[in-house]
Amino acid sequence: MKIRDLYKDVSLVCMNLGILFIVINLLSLAGLKALDYYNRNANAAIRDDLWAKRAKVYPGLNDEQISRLYKETWELRQYVYSPFSQFAEKPFSGEYVNVTEAKIRKSKIEAPWPPPKEATTIFVFGGSTTFGYGLPDWETVPSFLGDALAHKHGDKIFVYNFGKAYFYSTHEMLEFQRLLWEGHRPDIAIFIDGLNEFYFHEDKLAWTERLTALTEHSTPSTWDSIQALARRLPIFRMIDFLIHPLNMKEKSRTKQAEDNYSRIATGGGLETSNRIIDRYLRNKSLIETLGRHFGTVTLFVWQPVPTYKYDTKYHLFVHSLPEGHIRSGLSYDVAQTRYGKGDFGESFAWCADIQDGLKKPLYVDAVHYNAELSQLLANCIFKKTNLEDTMRANKF
């Protein structure tokens, strides 16, 4: 009887603990939903300052639309494995963000896949700024570029957005090689770089640690599986919120912004900067070699970043600049000097200074462009790569 009574008592305790755990998770989920609703709907006098700032860089959208765009950009989408470059943006269908089954971000002018042989095809490679994180499909750099070309050439040209989060020149060289290997040869390939070059200064591709762990351990450990599950539960998300608030107080943000102002000018280092630029130039040479062999014209672009030729007093999110991106401050100066010496070679467009003198917000977060800067970069690419002359010279 004692064993039976003990069993009943233990069972009752476990059942009550299970019910309590479920209730706490439901309450945590409700709390997270309430916080999200508050951030989006509280009146202007008391609502979260970050959302007030976001409203300034999305003049055509209300809070509900901005929230949806942010969710589709950062919360609802995932990545998938891809050979050569490790990973790709997972196919996704949303109101603002759409990724096709071929892992290509849609644009205002939808391009068929595979590309039709009778049309001129342009592949655009780059990181999350090229993909257009924080922007709808129709306001990305490749989309604006496609608009400009369609205005002059009608429906004879298709622009494909191969931008992906974390990508830099090494990723892009591998992705270009994969597409050629699969038989997809563009007439023109444009590579937009600069921002992520200095972030990944060790040349360790973004998923290297994940793939290394997967290779060394064929199956995840029980503890790793428990941790992965726990991170998804509302109770642990709420605990994380309480320990590390999603929104810093304005005083803390101001202090961090002031620290970042001073660190931008000294971030990086001459030796590191030159080493990274040398790596970029090696990747550029490999891409050019592939292009020549397969008959693709390759063009290269150095993009704008908030740490170079931009008045960061107008950067609403300068407080959130990651350490890796602060590194690009001094490094861009080094790159500009080497560009002036001719180190970057031919078929190269320096668009890094297009925001110089513009005293207005141009970023939707720490590093990603708003629609205006996206349009400016597309215009710079169109002009400085002499895109139309290139098309005429190659009879595209």
C-alpha positions as CSV (number, residue, x, y, z in Angstrom):
1,M,0.0,0.0,0.0
2,K,2.8,2.4,0.8
3,I,4.3,2.0,-2.6
4,R,0.9,2.5,-4.2
5,D,0.3,5.6,-2.2
6,L,3.8,6.9,-3.0
7,Y,3.1,6.3,-6.7
8,K,-0.1,8.2,-6.4
9,D,1.5,11.1,-4.6
10,V,4.3,11.3,-7.1
11,S,1.9,11.1,-10.0
12,L,-0.2,13.9,-8.6
13,V,2.8,16.1,-8.0
14,C,4.0,15.5,-11.6
15,M,0.6,16.2,-13.0
16,N,0.3,19.4,-11.1
17,L,3.7,20.5,-12.1
18,G,2.9,19.7,-15.8
19,I,-0.3,21.7,-15.5
20,L,1.5,24.6,-13.8
21,F,4.2,24.5,-16.6
22,I,1.5,24.7,-19.3
23,V,-0.2,27.6,-17.5
24,I,3.0,29.5,-17.0
25,N,3.9,29.0,-20.7
26,L,0.4,30.2,-21.8
27,L,0.7,33.3,-19.5
28,S,4.2,34.0,-20.9
29,L,2.9,33.7,-24.4
30,A,0.0,36.1,-23.6
31,G,2.6,38.5,-22.0
32,L,4.8,38.4,-25.1
33,K,1.7,39.1,-27.3
34,A,0.7,42.0,-25.1
35,L,4.2,43.5,-25.3
36,D,4.1,43.2,-29.1
37,Y,0.7,44.8,-29.2
38,Y,1.8,47.6,-26.9
39,N,4.9,48.4,-28.9
40,R,2.7,48.7,-32.0
41,N,-0.3,50.4,-30.7
42,A,0.5,52.6,-27.6
43,N,-0.1,56.3,-28.2
44,A,2.8,58.5,-29.4
45,A,3.5,60.0,-25.9
46,I,4.4,56.6,-24.3
47,R,5.0,54.1,-27.1
48,D,8.3,52.4,-27.5
49,D,10.9,54.8,-28.9
50,L,12.2,52.3,-31.4
51,W,8.9,52.1,-33.1
52,A,8.6,55.9,-33.2
53,K,12.0,55.9,-35.0
54,R,11.0,53.2,-37.4
55,A,8.0,55.3,-38.4
56,K,10.4,57.9,-39.6
57,V,12.2,55.6,-42.0
58,Y,8.9,54.1,-43.4
59,P,6.9,57.3,-44.2
60,G,4.4,55.3,-46.3
61,L,3.6,52.6,-43.8
62,N,1.6,52.6,-40.5
63,D,2.8,50.7,-37.4
64,E,0.8,47.6,-38.2
65,Q,2.4,47.4,-41.7
66,I,5.9,48.1,-40.3
67,S,5.4,45.3,-37.8
68,R,4.3,42.9,-40.5
69,L,7.4,43.8,-42.7
70,Y,9.7,43.3,-39.7
71,K,8.1,39.9,-38.9
72,E,8.4,38.7,-42.5
73,T,12.0,39.9,-42.6
74,W,13.4,38.6,-39.3
75,E,11.0,36.3,-37.5
76,L,8.9,34.2,-39.9
77,R,11.5,33.1,-42.4
78,Q,14.3,30.5,-42.1
79,Y,17.3,29.3,-44.0
80,V,17.9,26.0,-45.9
81,Y,21.1,24.2,-46.7
82,S,22.6,25.0,-50.1
83,P,25.7,23.3,-51.7
84,F,28.9,25.4,-52.2
85,S,27.8,28.5,-50.2
86,Q,26.4,26.5,-47.2
87,F,22.9,28.0,-47.0
88,A,20.2,30.1,-48.7
89,E,17.1,32.0,-47.9
90,K,14.2,29.5,-47.5
91,P,11.3,29.9,-49.9
92,F,8.7,32.1,-48.4
93,S,5.4,33.8,-49.4
94,G,4.3,36.9,-47.5
95,E,2.8,40.3,-48.0
96,Y,6.1,42.2,-48.3
97,V,8.8,39.5,-48.5
98,N,8.7,36.7,-51.1
99,V,11.4,34.1,-51.9
100,T,10.8,31.7,-54.8
101,E,11.5,28.0,-54.8
102,A,14.8,28.8,-56.5
103,K,15.8,30.8,-53.4
104,I,15.5,34.1,-55.3
105,R,14.0,37.3,-53.7
106,K,11.1,38.5,-55.9
107,S,11.2,42.0,-57.3
108,K,8.5,44.4,-58.6
109,I,9.0,42.9,-62.1
110,E,8.8,39.2,-61.5
111,A,11.5,37.2,-63.4
112,P,10.7,33.7,-64.6
113,W,13.0,30.8,-63.6
114,P,14.8,29.3,-65.3
115,P,15.7,32.5,-67.2
116,P,14.3,32.5,-70.8
117,K,17.1,32.1,-73.4
118,E,15.8,35.0,-75.6
119,A,16.0,37.6,-72.8
120,T,19.0,39.4,-71.3
121,T,19.5,38.1,-67.7
122,I,21.3,39.9,-64.9
123,F,22.1,38.2,-61.6
124,V,22.8,40.4,-58.6
125,F,24.8,39.0,-55.7
126,G,25.3,40.5,-52.2
127,G,24.4,40.2,-48.6
128,S,21.3,41.2,-46.6
129,T,21.4,44.8,-47.9
130,T,21.1,43.4,-51.5
131,F,18.4,40.9,-50.5
132,G,16.7,44.0,-48.9
133,Y,16.2,43.2,-45.3
134,G,13.7,45.6,-43.9
135,L,12.3,46.4,-47.3
136,P,9.4,45.1,-49.4
137,D,10.1,43.2,-52.6
138,W,9.6,46.3,-54.8
139,E,12.1,48.5,-52.9
140,T,15.2,46.4,-53.0
141,V,18.3,47.5,-55.0
142,P,17.9,44.8,-57.7
143,S,14.2,45.7,-58.0
144,F,15.0,49.4,-58.5
145,L,17.7,48.3,-61.0
146,G,15.2,46.2,-62.9
147,D,12.7,49.1,-63.0
148,A,15.4,51.4,-64.5
149,L,16.2,48.8,-67.2
150,A,12.6,48.0,-68.0
151,H,11.9,51.7,-68.4
152,K,14.4,51.8,-71.3
153,H,14.3,48.2,-72.6
154,G,10.8,46.9,-71.8
155,D,10.4,43.3,-70.9
156,K,13.6,42.1,-72.7
157,I,15.6,42.1,-69.5
158,F,15.2,40.2,-66.2
159,V,17.1,41.0,-63.0
160,Y,17.4,38.3,-60.4
161,N,18.1,39.0,-56.7
162,F,20.5,36.5,-55.3
163,G,21.3,38.6,-52.2
164,K,21.4,36.5,-49.0
165,A,22.0,37.3,-45.3
166,Y,25.6,37.2,-44.2
167,F,27.0,36.8,-47.7
168,Y,30.3,38.5,-48.6
169,S,32.6,38.0,-51.6
170,T,33.6,34.4,-50.7
171,H,30.0,33.3,-50.4
172,E,29.2,35.0,-53.6
173,M,32.0,33.5,-55.6
174,L,30.8,30.1,-54.5
175,E,27.2,30.9,-55.2
176,F,28.1,32.1,-58.7
177,Q,30.1,28.9,-59.3
178,R,27.1,26.8,-58.2
179,L,24.7,28.5,-60.6
180,L,27.2,28.1,-63.5
181,W,27.7,24.5,-62.5
182,E,23.9,24.0,-62.7
183,G,23.8,25.5,-66.1
184,H,22.4,28.9,-65.3
185,R,24.6,31.4,-67.1
186,P,23.6,35.0,-66.8
187,D,24.6,37.6,-69.4
188,I,25.7,40.0,-66.6
189,A,26.6,39.3,-63.0
190,I,26.8,42.2,-60.5
191,F,28.4,41.8,-57.1
192,I,27.6,44.3,-54.3
193,D,30.1,44.2,-51.4
194,G,31.8,46.1,-48.6
195,L,29.6,45.8,-45.5
196,N,30.1,42.1,-44.7
197,E,33.7,41.9,-45.9
198,F,34.9,43.5,-42.7
199,Y,32.4,41.8,-40.5
200,F,33.7,38.4,-41.5
201,H,37.3,39.4,-41.1
202,E,38.4,35.8,-40.4
203,D,37.0,34.5,-43.6
204,K,34.9,31.9,-41.8
205,L,31.6,31.4,-43.7
206,A,28.5,32.0,-41.7
207,W,27.5,28.4,-41.1
208,T,31.0,27.0,-40.6
209,E,30.5,26.4,-36.8
210,R,27.1,24.7,-37.4
211,L,28.4,22.4,-40.1
212,T,31.5,21.6,-38.1
213,A,29.4,20.6,-35.1
214,L,27.1,18.6,-37.3
215,T,30.1,16.8,-38.8
216,E,31.7,16.1,-35.5
217,H,28.5,14.9,-33.9
218,S,26.3,12.9,-36.2
219,T,23.3,13.4,-33.9
220,P,22.7,16.2,-31.5
221,S,23.3,15.5,-27.8
222,T,20.3,15.2,-25.5
223,W,21.3,18.3,-23.7
224,D,21.6,20.3,-27.1
225,S,18.1,19.1,-28.0
226,I,16.7,20.2,-24.7
227,Q,18.4,23.6,-25.0
228,A,17.0,24.0,-28.6
229,L,13.5,23.1,-27.4
230,A,13.7,25.4,-24.3
231,R,14.7,28.4,-26.4
232,R,11.4,28.0,-28.3
233,L,9.1,27.9,-25.3
234,P,7.3,31.1,-24.3
235,I,8.4,30.9,-20.7
236,F,12.1,31.0,-21.6
237,R,11.5,33.7,-24.2
238,M,9.9,35.8,-21.4
239,I,12.8,35.1,-19.1
240,D,15.2,36.2,-21.8
241,F,13.1,39.4,-22.2
242,L,13.2,40.1,-18.5
243,I,17.0,39.5,-18.3
244,H,17.9,41.2,-21.6
245,P,15.2,43.7,-22.4
246,L,14.4,44.0,-26.1
247,N,14.4,47.7,-25.9
248,M,17.1,49.6,-24.0
249,K,16.1,52.7,-22.1
250,E,16.7,55.9,-24.0
251,K,19.6,56.9,-21.7
252,S,21.3,53.6,-22.4
253,R,20.8,53.9,-26.1
254,T,22.2,57.5,-26.1
255,K,25.3,56.4,-24.2
256,Q,25.8,53.5,-26.6
257,A,25.4,55.8,-29.6
258,E,28.0,58.2,-28.2
259,D,30.4,55.3,-27.7
260,N,29.8,54.1,-31.3
261,Y,30.4,57.6,-32.7
262,S,33.9,57.6,-31.3
263,R,34.7,53.9,-32.1
264,I,33.7,54.2,-35.8
265,A,36.7,56.5,-36.5
266,T,39.2,54.0,-34.9
267,G,37.5,50.7,-35.7
268,G,39.5,48.1,-37.6
269,G,43.2,48.5,-38.2
270,L,45.5,49.0,-41.1
271,E,46.9,45.5,-41.2
272,T,43.5,43.8,-40.9
273,S,41.9,46.2,-43.4
274,N,44.5,45.4,-46.0
275,R,44.3,41.7,-45.4
276,I,40.5,41.7,-45.9
277,I,40.8,43.9,-49.1
278,D,43.4,41.5,-50.5
279,R,40.9,38.6,-49.8
280,Y,38.2,40.5,-51.6
281,L,40.5,41.1,-54.6
282,R,41.3,37.4,-54.8
283,N,37.6,36.6,-54.9
284,K,37.0,39.2,-57.5
285,S,39.8,37.7,-59.7
286,L,38.3,34.2,-59.3
287,I,34.8,35.6,-60.2
288,E,36.2,37.4,-63.3
289,T,37.9,34.2,-64.4
290,L,34.7,32.2,-64.1
291,G,32.9,35.0,-66.0
292,R,35.3,35.0,-68.9
293,H,35.2,31.2,-69.2
294,F,31.4,31.1,-69.3
295,G,30.9,34.3,-71.3
296,T,29.3,36.3,-68.4
297,V,30.2,40.0,-68.0
298,T,31.1,40.6,-64.3
299,L,30.7,44.0,-62.6
300,F,31.6,44.9,-59.0
301,V,30.2,47.5,-56.7
302,W,31.5,48.9,-53.3
303,Q,28.4,49.7,-51.3
304,P,27.6,52.5,-48.8
305,V,27.8,51.7,-45.0
306,P,26.7,53.9,-42.1
307,T,30.3,54.2,-40.8
308,Y,31.6,55.9,-44.0
309,K,30.8,59.4,-45.4
310,Y,27.5,59.5,-43.5
311,D,26.6,61.9,-40.7
312,T,25.7,59.4,-38.0
313,K,23.8,62.1,-36.0
314,Y,21.0,61.3,-38.5
315,H,21.4,57.5,-37.9
316,L,18.5,56.6,-35.7
317,F,19.9,53.2,-34.8
318,V,23.6,54.0,-34.4
319,H,23.4,52.7,-30.8
320,S,22.8,49.1,-32.2
321,L,25.8,48.9,-34.5
322,P,27.5,45.5,-34.0
323,E,31.2,45.5,-33.3
324,G,31.9,43.8,-36.6
325,H,30.3,46.6,-38.6
326,I,32.0,49.3,-36.6
327,R,35.2,47.8,-37.9
328,S,34.3,49.1,-41.4
329,G,34.8,52.7,-40.3
330,L,38.6,52.9,-40.7
331,S,38.7,50.0,-43.2
332,Y,36.6,52.0,-45.7
333,D,39.1,54.8,-45.6
334,V,41.8,52.2,-46.4
335,A,39.7,50.8,-49.3
336,Q,39.1,54.3,-50.7
337,T,42.9,54.9,-50.7
338,R,43.6,51.6,-52.5
339,Y,40.7,52.3,-55.0
340,G,42.4,55.6,-55.8
341,K,45.6,53.7,-56.6
342,G,43.7,51.5,-59.0
343,D,44.0,48.3,-56.8
344,F,40.3,47.4,-57.5
345,G,40.9,47.1,-61.2
346,E,38.4,47.4,-64.0
347,S,34.6,46.9,-64.1
348,F,34.4,48.3,-60.6
349,A,32.0,51.0,-59.3
350,W,32.8,53.0,-56.1
351,C,29.3,53.8,-54.7
352,A,30.4,54.0,-51.0
353,D,30.0,57.8,-50.8
354,I,26.6,58.3,-52.3
355,Q,25.2,59.3,-48.9
356,D,27.8,62.0,-48.3
357,G,26.1,65.2,-47.4
358,L,22.6,63.7,-47.0
359,K,21.4,64.9,-43.6
360,K,18.5,62.5,-43.1
361,P,17.8,59.0,-41.8
362,L,18.8,56.4,-44.4
363,Y,18.8,53.2,-42.4
364,V,15.9,51.1,-41.1
365,D,18.1,49.5,-38.4
366,A,21.9,49.4,-37.7
367,V,23.0,48.7,-41.3
368,H,20.1,48.0,-43.6
369,Y,19.0,50.6,-46.2
370,N,15.7,52.4,-46.4
371,A,14.0,52.8,-49.7
372,E,15.7,56.1,-50.5
373,L,19.2,54.7,-50.0
374,S,18.3,51.5,-51.9
375,Q,17.2,53.7,-54.9
376,L,20.3,55.8,-54.7
377,L,22.5,52.7,-54.8
378,A,20.6,51.3,-57.8
379,N,21.1,54.6,-59.6
380,C,24.8,54.6,-58.8
381,I,25.2,51.0,-60.1
382,F,23.3,51.9,-63.3
383,K,25.5,54.9,-64.0
384,K,28.9,54.0,-62.7
385,T,29.1,50.4,-64.1
386,N,28.1,51.9,-67.5
387,L,25.5,49.2,-67.7
388,E,23.9,50.4,-70.9
389,D,27.2,50.7,-72.6
390,T,28.2,47.3,-71.4
391,M,24.9,45.8,-72.8
392,R,25.4,47.5,-76.2
393,A,29.0,46.5,-76.4
394,N,28.1,42.9,-75.8
395,K,24.9,43.1,-78.0
396,F,22.6,42.2,-75.2
